[in-house]
């Protein structure tokens, strides 16, 4: 990129509001990930050595299922924004940039859907 464009304060690199929203969302999801990690560690430790039926009963508990689904969605949102930052920093060609952003969004959406559907399957059908 031309140095004069970078040094020009009138250069426009995108929406400032969107960047602020991403910054705040990234920090909030990161903080929530700490809380969800504590929950996840408790869940794994409490299920250590348990039989399959007991595991299904615990994950089938509505509170545990909801918290687990929120954990999956929160991690996927955090991952999407983090990968978006990496893509914006390292991929400069516009067509490749658009393609990688689309793939990033689709991948994160797929992971979130697969995780939530798996938790719902366990919660509702064991």
HUBELPE-V921680 format. One line per field, one symbol per residue. psi: psi as a letter, one per 30 degrees, with the letter a starting at -180 (. if undefined). Layout:
BEGIN
psi=???
END
This chain:
BEGIN
psi=kkeeeefjffkjgakeeeeeeeeeeeeeeeeeeeeeeeeeeeeeeffkglleeeeeeeffkeeeeeeeeeeeeeeeeeeeeeeeeeeeefjfkeeeeeeeeeeeeeeeeeeeeeeeeeeeeeeef.
END
